[in-house]
Amino acid sequence: MRCRMKACGYTTEVVLILPTSRTLSNWPESVQIEPDTTIQLGGWLFRHRTALPLPVAVAILVLRVGEAPPSARLVAAGIVVTALGELVRLWGVHHIGVISRTRSERLGPLVASGPFAILRNPLYAGNIALWVGFALAARLVWLAPLILLLLGLQYHAIVRWEERLLESRLGDAYRAYATRVPRWLPAFGHGSETLFSERGTLVAIAVGYALLWLKAQV
């Protein structure tokens, strides 16, 4: 864009080069502009993340609307999901240490082992599974997907804030890690080979549980 400026009797032509949508799309992902509101909200939620599940906990304890009929299997499924979520958290804390409890911007070394080699946010994923499991155990099946959505959105904002901080502090090391390991959905590396080698066992487990389910229906 060209514009003319007149000052002290002189006329100067200034050429302004403004980025277009095409040039912006060609910028590396790490330097693309993100919504400031998401980053700011993520920072606030990070500092108060311990309190984030409290409304969920109150809803699970108080709500009776839409309760499923009493079912030992549903309660057992909820307990299993909760236990799996906590196991993922324990596995993650074992690798990252107590710094996971900090509410400051203090950073430790980049951790890329254990569950952090599979996905970048195993502790948050474990938290979500934990509360979804509680909802199932409380027979509030309809509440489980709402919890997944609510906590998922909150943790997503926190993660975007953390990613901005980690990239600014750790630079190329974190960018390489973020390129290699997905944010939420697990990556198992040689998982396809592992699954193929264990296909017989997996099929047997699936058939076994299907037969147990049929037995319970008779």
C-alpha positions as CSV (number, residue, x, y, z in Angstrom):
1,M,0.0,0.0,0.0
2,R,1.3,3.5,-0.9
3,C,0.6,6.7,0.9
4,R,1.9,10.2,0.8
5,M,3.0,12.2,3.8
6,K,3.7,15.9,3.8
7,A,5.9,17.5,6.5
8,C,8.1,20.6,6.6
9,G,7.3,21.4,3.0
10,Y,8.4,18.0,1.7
11,T,6.2,15.3,0.3
12,T,7.3,11.8,1.0
13,E,5.9,8.6,-0.4
14,V,5.8,5.7,2.0
15,V,5.3,2.1,0.9
16,L,3.7,-0.1,3.5
17,I,3.8,-3.8,2.9
18,L,0.9,-5.5,4.7
19,P,0.6,-9.2,5.1
20,T,-2.2,-10.9,3.2
21,S,-4.1,-14.0,4.1
22,R,-1.9,-15.9,1.7
23,T,1.4,-14.7,3.3
24,L,0.0,-15.4,6.8
25,S,-0.9,-18.9,5.8
26,N,2.7,-19.5,4.8
27,W,4.2,-18.4,8.1
28,P,5.4,-21.2,10.4
29,E,2.8,-22.4,12.9
30,S,5.1,-21.4,15.8
31,V,4.9,-17.7,14.8
32,Q,1.3,-17.5,13.6
33,I,-0.8,-15.1,15.6
34,E,-3.1,-16.8,18.1
35,P,-6.2,-15.2,19.7
36,D,-4.9,-13.2,22.8
37,T,-8.1,-14.0,24.6
38,T,-7.4,-17.8,24.5
39,I,-3.9,-17.3,25.8
40,Q,-4.9,-14.9,28.5
41,L,-7.7,-17.1,29.6
42,G,-5.4,-20.1,29.6
43,G,-3.0,-18.3,31.9
44,W,-5.7,-17.5,34.3
45,L,-7.1,-21.0,34.3
46,F,-3.6,-22.4,34.8
47,R,-3.3,-20.5,38.1
48,H,-6.7,-21.7,39.2
49,R,-6.7,-25.1,37.7
50,T,-7.1,-26.9,41.0
51,A,-10.6,-25.4,41.4
52,L,-11.7,-26.1,37.8
53,P,-13.3,-29.5,38.6
54,L,-15.3,-28.2,41.7
55,P,-18.5,-27.4,39.7
56,V,-18.2,-30.8,38.2
57,A,-17.9,-32.4,41.6
58,V,-20.9,-30.5,43.0
59,A,-23.0,-31.5,39.9
60,I,-22.1,-35.2,40.4
61,L,-22.9,-35.1,44.1
62,V,-26.1,-33.1,43.9
63,L,-27.8,-33.9,40.6
64,R,-30.4,-36.7,40.5
65,V,-32.0,-35.7,37.2
66,G,-31.5,-38.3,34.5
67,E,-30.0,-40.9,36.7
68,A,-29.7,-44.3,35.0
69,P,-31.3,-47.3,36.7
70,P,-29.1,-49.0,39.4
71,S,-26.5,-51.0,37.5
72,A,-23.5,-52.7,39.0
73,R,-21.9,-52.8,35.6
74,L,-22.2,-49.1,35.0
75,V,-20.7,-48.3,38.4
76,A,-17.9,-50.8,37.7
77,A,-17.3,-49.1,34.4
78,G,-17.1,-45.7,36.1
79,I,-14.6,-47.0,38.7
80,V,-12.4,-48.5,35.9
81,V,-12.4,-45.3,33.9
82,T,-11.6,-43.3,37.1
83,A,-8.8,-45.7,38.0
84,L,-7.3,-45.5,34.5
85,G,-7.3,-41.8,34.7
86,E,-5.5,-41.8,38.0
87,L,-3.0,-44.4,36.8
88,V,-2.2,-42.2,33.8
89,R,-1.7,-39.3,36.3
90,L,0.6,-41.4,38.5
91,W,2.6,-42.5,35.6
92,G,3.0,-38.9,34.4
93,V,3.9,-37.5,37.8
94,H,6.5,-40.3,38.2
95,H,8.3,-38.8,35.1
96,I,7.7,-35.1,35.5
97,G,7.9,-34.8,39.3
98,V,6.3,-32.5,41.8
99,I,6.7,-29.5,39.5
100,S,3.4,-30.6,38.0
101,R,1.7,-29.0,41.0
102,T,3.3,-25.6,40.6
103,R,1.1,-22.6,39.8
104,S,4.0,-20.3,38.8
105,E,5.8,-20.0,35.5
106,R,8.7,-22.0,36.8
107,L,9.8,-24.6,34.3
108,G,11.8,-27.8,34.8
109,P,13.6,-29.7,32.0
110,L,11.7,-30.9,29.0
111,V,10.2,-34.3,29.8
112,A,9.7,-36.6,26.8
113,S,9.6,-40.0,28.5
114,G,6.8,-42.2,29.8
115,P,3.3,-41.0,28.9
116,F,4.9,-37.7,27.6
117,A,6.4,-39.7,24.8
118,I,2.8,-40.7,23.7
119,L,0.9,-37.4,24.1
120,R,2.0,-34.0,25.4
121,N,-0.7,-33.6,28.1
122,P,-1.2,-36.9,29.9
123,L,-2.0,-35.3,33.3
124,Y,-4.9,-33.3,31.9
125,A,-6.1,-36.3,29.9
126,G,-6.0,-38.3,33.1
127,N,-8.0,-35.6,34.9
128,I,-10.7,-35.7,32.3
129,A,-11.0,-39.5,32.4
130,L,-11.1,-39.4,36.2
131,W,-14.1,-37.1,36.3
132,V,-15.9,-38.8,33.4
133,G,-15.5,-42.0,35.4
134,F,-17.1,-40.4,38.5
135,A,-20.1,-39.3,36.4
136,L,-20.5,-42.9,35.1
137,A,-20.2,-44.3,38.6
138,A,-22.9,-41.8,39.7
139,R,-25.1,-43.2,36.9
140,L,-25.2,-39.7,35.3
141,V,-24.4,-41.0,31.9
142,W,-25.7,-37.8,30.2
143,L,-23.3,-35.7,32.2
144,A,-20.2,-37.6,31.1
145,P,-20.0,-36.0,27.6
146,L,-20.7,-32.6,29.1
147,I,-17.8,-33.0,31.5
148,L,-15.6,-34.2,28.6
149,L,-16.5,-31.0,26.6
150,L,-16.3,-28.6,29.6
151,L,-12.9,-29.8,30.9
152,G,-11.6,-30.3,27.4
153,L,-12.2,-26.7,26.5
154,Q,-10.7,-25.5,29.8
155,Y,-7.6,-27.6,29.5
156,H,-7.2,-26.7,25.8
157,A,-6.9,-23.0,26.8
158,I,-4.4,-23.9,29.5
159,V,-2.4,-26.0,27.0
160,R,-2.2,-23.2,24.5
161,W,-0.9,-20.8,27.2
162,E,1.6,-23.5,28.3
163,E,2.8,-24.1,24.8
164,R,3.5,-20.4,24.2
165,L,5.5,-20.3,27.4
166,L,7.4,-23.5,26.7
167,E,8.3,-22.5,23.2
168,S,9.5,-19.1,24.4
169,R,11.7,-20.7,27.1
170,L,12.9,-23.9,25.4
171,G,12.9,-22.9,21.8
172,D,13.8,-25.5,19.2
173,A,13.9,-28.4,21.7
174,Y,10.2,-27.9,22.5
175,R,9.3,-27.2,18.8
176,A,10.9,-30.5,17.8
177,Y,9.0,-32.3,20.7
178,A,5.7,-30.7,19.7
179,T,6.2,-31.8,16.1
180,R,6.9,-35.4,17.1
181,V,4.3,-35.9,19.9
182,P,0.6,-35.0,19.5
183,R,-1.2,-32.7,21.9
184,W,-4.1,-35.0,22.9
185,L,-4.5,-38.2,20.8
186,P,-1.9,-40.7,21.7
187,A,0.9,-41.7,19.3
188,F,2.4,-45.1,19.9
189,G,5.3,-45.1,17.4
190,H,5.5,-48.7,16.5
191,G,2.0,-49.4,17.8
192,S,0.8,-50.9,14.5
193,E,3.4,-53.6,14.7
194,T,2.6,-54.2,18.4
195,L,-1.1,-54.5,17.7
196,F,-0.5,-56.8,14.7
197,S,1.7,-59.1,16.8
198,E,-1.0,-59.2,19.6
199,R,-4.0,-59.5,17.3
200,G,-4.8,-63.0,18.4
201,T,-4.9,-62.0,22.1
202,L,-6.9,-58.9,21.4
203,V,-9.5,-60.8,19.4
204,A,-9.7,-63.4,22.2
205,I,-10.3,-60.7,24.8
206,A,-13.0,-59.1,22.7
207,V,-14.7,-62.5,22.1
208,G,-14.5,-63.4,25.8
209,Y,-16.1,-60.2,27.0
210,A,-18.8,-60.5,24.3
211,L,-19.6,-64.0,25.5
212,L,-19.8,-62.8,29.1
213,W,-22.2,-60.1,28.0
214,L,-24.4,-62.6,26.3
215,K,-24.3,-64.8,29.4
216,A,-25.5,-61.9,31.5
217,Q,-28.5,-61.4,29.1
218,V,-29.7,-65.0,29.4
